Amino acid sequence: MYHKGLFKLKNRQKYKGDASKIRFRSSWERAFMIYCDKNENIVKWSSEQIQIPYISRINNGKRRRYLIDFWIRLKSGKEYILEIKPKSQTSEPKPPKVKTKKSIHSYLYSKLMFENNKDKWNAAMAFAATNKLDFMIVTEHKLRSWGIKI
């Protein structure tokens, strides 16, 4: 079950965008929002405010738009765009050892999603390079290493 809802800011001055429409689509995103809101090293942040066009190979080369999960600016002036993803979705899935209809379907779906994510992430890296940003995929391991409870 995914956690979804509206996020309520404590530090409105830190948020770039419409503070009444901050949506989280997972408990990890909500935990990261709390982190951004409280962390003194993060001076500005936003969620799903940046749209990046990309070409989706799994959709016959259709042009799509990718909403970046987060943008943050640190006290140092360094800026990042971040995607929150489970570690399991950040690498090529392995074919199932036991080949049942369900396991093959799950594998093929995971493979398609990974290929689509690669298209998005390649577009995000190009966008980041053009706009002097760093792009980072943040997994549960990174969240925990930052002291974020998930």
Buried (B, 14 or more C-beta within 10 A) or exposed (E): EEEEEEBEBEBEEBBBBEBEEBEBBBBBBBBBBBBBBEBEEBBBBBBBBBEBEBEBEBEEEEEBEBEBBBBBBBEEEEBBBBBBBEEEBBEEBEEBEEEEEEEEEEBEEBBBEBEBBBBBBEBBBEBBEEEEBEBBBBBBEBBEEEEBEE
